[in-house]
Amino acid sequence: MNALSYLFDRYADLQPEDPHWICDGVGDEAEDYCRRCALAKIAADGKGELNMSIAPETDSCLHCTKCGKLLDYTLTNSGADSEIDHFRSVKFRRNKPLDRDTAYHLARMLAAKDGDHEATVIAARAIRCMKSIPKLSG
C-alpha cells in the first residue's frame, strides 16, 4: 500500500465487510452480497450455501446486489483504469467535503495505480476537499 492510498484509507476510516455469494451446488450465483442479504436470500429461496471472498480482486468497486452496502475489494489494473476514467470527470469541490465512501474508492484506485501520474493528480484534487488531513502514523 502506498502513502496516498493509506492516507485515503485513514480518511475513509471504513472496514467494509467481505463480499458473500451463494452457491447452489451447480455453480455460483455470480452476485455479491453483504452477509445479511445473502443469508436472507438463502432463507427465502430455501437453498444455497454461503461463500465469502476476502477482498477479491475485481474490475470494479463492489456493493451488495440487494441493499447497495459497500463491500471490501481490491482493483485489477483494468478496474483501476476504469476508476481513473470515472474520477477524471468528478468535480471535487472545497465547499463539499469528501465523503468516506469516495475516499475508500480512491484508496483502492491509488493502491492499484501506485506511481501513476493521473491517479496522483486526481488524489491531489480530492485531498483539497478532506475535512481534515488524517495523521499517517498510529
Secondary structure, 3 states (H helix, E strand, C coil): CCHHHHHHHHHHCCCCCCCEEEECCCCECCCCECHHHHHHHHHHHCCCEEEECCCCEECCCCECCCCCCECCCEECHHHHHHHHHHHHCCCCCCCCCCCHHHHHHHHHHHHHCCCCHHHHHHHHHHHCCCCCCCCCCC
